[in-house]
Amino acid sequence: VFIKFESTPPFWHLFWARLAGHAVSYLTPAAKIGGEAVRALMVEKTNKKKVLASVTVDKMIELLATILLVVVGVVLAIIKIAMPDTQKAVFILLAVFVCFIAIFLFNKQRESFFIWLVDTLKKVKIKFKYLEKNRDKIKKTDAYISDFYSHHKSTFFWVFVLYVILVLLWTFEIYLTFLFVGADNITYLDCFLIVTLGTFSFIMPAIPAGIGIYEITYISLVTLIGIKIDFGVAMVLMRRILGLLLAGIGLIPILKKGRFQDIVVRG
């Protein structure tokens, strides 16, 4: 995505920026969002408007791919798992809700997302002088985003496909984790349902890193699918440890470059 906006920095530069953004996102109440600003600030010596535009587009494509697979997961769960009608209704309503939000945000991005956001804040009496002062720059960022959707549809498609593959690889990772803890009767489809339906625990804001919500959601799904709760607890604990370890690694480039104070001040 970034290549379509500007000549790209070295791969490892972007890799560490992405990891830093992931670390901050992981530690926010909604564990899938929140680190995009950090990710943009970590990419130095580039046009910041283009960086922010590329990060925004990338996050939207990731969101759309994830929601597509969540909808597939909901359909498969309703077909495969015997559950009360109320639970089916909850899953369907949640899927419809996230689809509506994603489509709404996608359409706004194709027009002028950030200006719409600034104007919306003004309507509810929330004003930031910095945003008003830099309104022209914000419009320019919106123009970059809109231009990407209009002129780089093939890139959009392939990045979308890559994110779908990423979720499928994540599913395989969960599958291997279950095998490691001794759950020999687990299937790849079971793991796909756990990953896709468990995504709701990341979307709904709660507390930093989703502590508690994450564990309850995944253990409940494991039980619903018919897997022994012992295996579910072991899997969740392993995933939590790995997640915290990765978040810790992601904080290293922020602290190493002395960016944390800068990020807080700009935020």
Summary of the structure (lengths in Angstrom):
residues: 267
radius of gyration: 19.7
end to end distance: 24.4
largest distance: 59.8
contacts: 804
relative contact order: 0.14
helix: 80%
strand: 0%
